[in-house]
Amino acid sequence: MLNLDKSKIDWTIFFPVALLLCFSLLAVYSATAGSESPVLRGSFERQFIWILIGSAIALIITFLPSKLFFSLSYPAYALLIGMLLLLELMGPSGPTSRWFELGAIKIQPSEFMKPVLVLALARYFTEEDRDPNDMNHLFVALLMVLLPFLLVIKQPDLGTALTFLIVPIPMLYWRGLSPFAIFVICAPVMTFIASFNFYSFFLIMAIISLILLWSRRGILIFASVFVINVLVGAIAPQVWNHLHPYQQNRILTFLGLISDPRGAGYQIIQSKVAIGSGGLFGKGLLQGTQTQLRFLPAQHTDFIFSVLAEEWGFIGSFLLISFFFILIIRSIYISASTKHQFDSMVVIGLVSMIGFQVIVNIGMTVGVMPVTGLPLPLVSYGGSSMITSMVIVGLIANASKNRYHLFR
């Protein structure tokens, strides 16, 4: 049942969201208006419709009781795991298997899994007041994270899979996970990255050993963590060999180990040219040469920030990032001020997800992050992405409504 009390909703978060949606419409229109493809030319109208639908969903979620999301978190998680498994069983249609196609509509379960995973983890650690430092509870949480991670990275969708791995860490820290436990969780990731070079692997294992000795956790914990990281280093080359060639080329190009200006490096080069040519005030709507001459790949989706930077310049880019900053800071305030643990964990997880995607997407366009295919929340073209982003906004607004009284 809807609770239509508007007095306690933190409407501040809707202000940056509305402006980000305006940026989205401007950028999608500019990126697709001059295209020879009728499908691309219709992107603006479809994006406008998705924004309207998403806004309606966000408002409905805002006024729903929080207990409903608590109750539906596990069933929704199970449903989306089932959909991801079904995609795997159906096999790839083309180079990837990320969507269910219903006529002209594509549904991407991995996008909807993002907020649902946050809800499921928040419920798990809220029920019976589970301690994240308890190894049994932490193990269950890691299983909840690894299951969608493995299914999504198989599609392959590296960016979304990494989101599933990164976002639970601030959630667990917010819930009380010790810094040492975070180190134990993050160490294999650092080991995996360092394992492609003997010297870097040796250095990271030495650092891990020193931290373990300094922590004085005992020989059993020392040996367990050390062996796990050695095993991760041993299997890393096998994981690398199972990546698709285009994923390997993107990572190698990002690291500067290969130069491929006509292949994997083309997107980054064109993106940097577009961003740099925007100057202080930009070239103006429909005036960006990189955008209008179609030199920039995926310019209405993954590289939409490059379109905005070229046509609106440093000032426009600064405003865009500022709106994200306002949304993130206000959401953290809501998470800190809410009286119920479930709402608090949900908000910190969702805002961490937004922040991670913004950093990775913008970092990708300026060449400081590898190309992963993560969309820019609330801005990039796409139905599943836009609906998911607006669901996140609605959940944050819902928590703001309930933050001054007991969970209901």
N, C-alpha and C positions, 0 to 999 in steps of 0.2 A: 504494500500500500504506500502511495506517495505521501511524503511529508512536505507540504508546501510552505513551511515556515522559511522565509527568505532572510530573516534578520541576522542569522548567525553564519551565513555563507560568506566566505572571504572572496568577494567579487574582484579583488585586486588581481587574482590570477587570470581572470578572463580578459583583462585589458591587454597584456602582452600577447595572449593567444590570438585575440582578434586582429591585432596588427601583423602577427606572423602569417595569419591566413590571408591577409591582404597582400603581403609580399609573395605568398604562394601563387595567388591568382595572377599578379603582374608578371611574375617570372615564367609561369607556364604559358601564359598568353604570348609573351615575347618569344619563347623558345619554340613554339609550335605554329604560330600564326602564318608564317611564310612558307611552311612545308608543302611539298608537292603531294604528300600522302594525305588522303582524306581522313584516314584514321588519326594521324597526328594532329591535323587541323581541328579535329573534334575534341582534343584533349582538354581545352579550356572549359568547354561546356560540361564535360564529364567531371572535371575537378570541382567545378562549382556545385554540381549535384552532390558529389561526395562530401563536400564541406557542409552543405545544408543537412544531409543525412547525419553526418558526424556530430554537428552542433545539436541536432535534436536528441541524438543518443546521449551526448554529454549532459544535457539538461535533465533528461529523464534519470540518468544515473545519479546526478546530484541530489535528487529528492527521494531516492529509494532508501530504505533502511539499511544500515551497514551490515546488520545480521544476515541479510540476504546474500551479500557477497561472501561472507564467512561461510554460509551454508553451501553455496554453489561452487566454492573454490575447488574442492576435490573432484566433484563430477565434471566440471569444465576441464580440469587438468586431464582426467581420464579420457574424455571425449576427444581432446586435441591430440593426445598421444595416439589414440586410435586412428585419427585422420592422418597423422604423420606415418603411421605404420601402413595404412592403406595406400598412401602415395608410394611408399617403398615397394609394396607388393605389386602395384600397377606398373612400376618401372618408369624410366624417363621417357618423356615425350619431347624429343629434341635433346639439347645438351644438358638440360636440367629437369628435375621433377619436383617443382616447388608449388604448383598450383593445381587446383581442381577447376576445370573449365566448364561453366554452365552457360552455354551460348556465348554471348559477348562478355560475360562477367567471369573474372578470374578470382578465385578465393585462395589466399595463401595462409594455410594454418599456422606456419611458423611465426607470422606477424602477430596473430591473436594469442599465441602461446606466451608472448612476452609479458603482458600484464597478468595472465592467468598463472604463470609460474610464480610471480611475485605474490599473488593472493594465496596460492597453495603453501608456499614457504612461510608466509606470515601466519597462516592458520596453524601450521604444524608447530611453530614455536610459541604460539599463544595458548593452544590447548594444553592443559595440565601444567602450564608454566614451565615448559621444557627448557633445560639449560643447554645453550649451544656449545659449551665447553665439555659437555658429556660426550664421549666418543661415540656411543651408540646413537644418540640423537644427531650428532654431526654426520655420521655415516649415512643415516637415512636421508638427511637433507642433500648430501652429495649425490646419492642415487637419484633423487628427484631432479637434480640439475643435470646429471650425466645422461639420463635417458633421452630428453629432448635434444641435448647437445649432439649426441651420437647420430640420432635420426636426421637432424638438420644438416650436419656437416657432411653426411652421405649424399645429400641432394645434388650438388654441393652448394652450401650457402655459408661461407666462412664467417662473414660479418655477423649474421644473426646468431650463429653458434657461439661466437666469442661473447656476444651479449649475454647469453645464458650463463656463461662461466664467470663473467666479471661482476654482474649486477648483484648476485647473492652475497658477495664479500662485504660491501657496505651495510647490507641488511643485517648480516650476522654480527658485524662489529657494533651496529646500533643496538642490537639485542643483548650485547654483553660478551661477545666472543673475544678472548684474550689476544693481545698482539702476537704472542708466540704461536697460537693456533693459526692466525692469519699467515704468519711466516711459513708454517708447515704446509698450508694450502697453496701458497703462492710459489714456494721454492721449486716444485716440479715444473711450473711454467717457465721460470727463469732457466732451469736446467735444460728444458727442451729447446729453448731458443739458443742457448750457448753450446749445445751438443754437436753442432755442425762444424765446429772447429776445435781441435784437440786442446789448444792453449786456453781458449775461452771456457771450455768445459772444465779443465783442470782448475782454473781460477775460480769459477762459480762453486765448484765442490769444496775448494779450500775455504771460501767465505762461509758456505753453509756449515762446514765443520766447526769453524771458529764460533759462529753464533750458537751452535748446539753445545759446545763446550762452555761458553759464557753463560748459557741459560741454566746449566747444572740440572738437567732434567733426568739424569740417570742413564746408565749404559743401554738399557732396553730401548728407550725412546731414541737415543742417539743412533743406535744400530738400525732401528726400523726406518727412521727418516733418511739416513744415509743410503741404505739399500734401495729404498723406493726411488730416490733421485738417480742412483746409478742405473736402475732398470729403465727409468724414463729416458736417460741419455742413450741407453742401448737401443731402445725401440724407436727413437726419434727418426733415424734415417729410413726406417721402414714406413713410418707415417709419411715422410716426405715423398717417398717413391709412389705412394698411393694418391698423392695430390694430382689434380689435373694439370697438364702442361701450362695452361694459361695462368693457373694459380701460382705455380712455381715461378713463371716468368715475371709476374707482378711483384712477388716478394724479392726476387733477385734484382729486379730493376729498382725497386724502392731502396734496397741496401746498397745500390751502386755497384753491384758485382757484375752486371752486364749492362750494355747500352743498346736499347732497342727502340729508336725513335719512331720507327714505322710500325711497331707492334705494341708490346706491353707498355712502353714509355710514351706512346703517342698521346694518350689521354691526359697524362700529367703535363706534358709539354704544352698542349693546347690550352689546358686549364690555367696554367701559370701565365701564358700569354694573355688570355682573356682577363684574368684578375689584374695583372700588371697594367694593361692598357686602359683600365677604368679610371685610373688617376684618383683625384680627390673627390670629384663630384660625378664621375661617370659620363658615359656617352649619351645617355637618355634612352627612354623606352623605345624599343625596336631599332635602335641605332648601333647596337653592338655588332661589330664586324665578325668576330669569331662565332657569335650566336647566329646571326642572320645568314651567314654563308655556310653554316652547318659544319664548321671545322671541329666543333666540340662534341664528342660522342656523349650519349646519355644525358643531354643537356637539360632535359625536363625532369629527370629522375635523380640519379646519383650525383650529377655535377651541376645541380641547379644553383648552388652557391656561386659558381663561376659566372653564370648568367647575371645574377644580381650584382656581383662585384663589377662586372664589365659595364653594366648599364646604369648603376647607381653609385659606383665608385666607393672610396673609402668611407664616406659618410654613410651611405646606405648599408655597407657591410657592418660598420660599427653599430648602427641602430639595430640591425638584425640580431647581432650577437648580444646587444644590451637587452633586448626583449627576452631572449633566452635566459640571460643572467637574472633578470627580475623574476621570471617564472621559477627558476631553480631556487633562488634565495627565499622567495616567499613560501615555496613548498617545504623547504627545510624548516622554516619557522612553524609552519602548520604541523609538521611531524613532531617537532620538539614540544609543542604546546598541547597536543592532544592527550586526553586522559587515558585512552585505551591503547594497549600494546599492539593489537591487531592493526588499527588504523595507522599508528605511528610507523610500524614496519612496512605497511603497504606504501605509504607516501614516500618514505626514504628509498624504497626499492624502485618505485616508479620514477622518481626524480633522478635517481642514479642512472636509470636506463636512458632518460632523455639526455642527461649530461654526457654519458658515454657516447651515444650516437652523434650528438652535435660535435664533440671533440674529434671523433674518428672521421665523420663525413667532411667537416671543414679541413681537418688535417690532411685528408686524402686529396682534396682539391688544390692545396698549396704545396703538396709533395712531401710532407713530413710524416705521413702515414701511408701504408700500402693500400692499394685499391681493393676494398672488401665488398663493395656493393651495398653498404648500409645507406638507407635513405636519410635525408635531413628531416627530422620530425616536424610535422605541421606545415612543411613547405614543399617537399618533393611530391611530384605527381604520383598517384597510385591510390586505388580504392582501399585495399587492405591496410596500407600504411596510414592513410588519413583516418580511417575509422578507428584503428588501433590507437593513434595519437589522441583522438578525441575521447575515446574510452578512458585513457589515462588521465586526461584533464578532468573528466567527470568524476573519476574515483578520488582525485585529489580534492576537488570541490566538495565531494560528499564527506570526506574526512574533516574538512574545515567546518562543515556545518555541525558536526558532532563533537568537536574537540573540547568543548567546555562542560560536557556532561557525560554520564556513564554510557557505555556501549549499548546501542539499541538498534 
